[in-house]
């Protein structure tokens, strides 16, 4: 699917997207709970969410953890990558479990991503691996944290 193709979302898709963005149930059977809230079965919830993931509407369903609060360490990294190497470098970066929020941006430093490691030692290991890859990069650790809640009404 290209970015210009229109996505076909039905009312159930829209309800699910709107519901799970900020209020995902924390219980043993979250998809059952979601189904009860909008009047469909647990399996229908799972099927819709799988389809939405397959077509790229949903990238990931998971928690956002306070890395520092659980003893970890995180940073933002920007890498300057030649145009013809972007796909391979992005793929390599995405191979790290600790990487999230990986974006292509205009400008000299064109790949930006967040690393959330279990410890400062692991973060330094990853930064060493990134340095060894050979492309110039900037490490931009958090100096002041801003949390903005965003919900996209669909």
Buried (B, 14 or more C-beta within 10 A) or exposed (E): EEEEEEEEBEEBBEBBBBBBBEEBBEEEEBBBBBBBBBEBEBEBBBBBBEEBEEBEBBEEEEEEEEBEEEEBBBBBBBBEBEEEBBEEBBEBBEEBEBBBEBEEEEEEBBBBBBBBBBEEEBBEEBBEEBEEBEBEBEEEEEEEEEEEEEEEEE
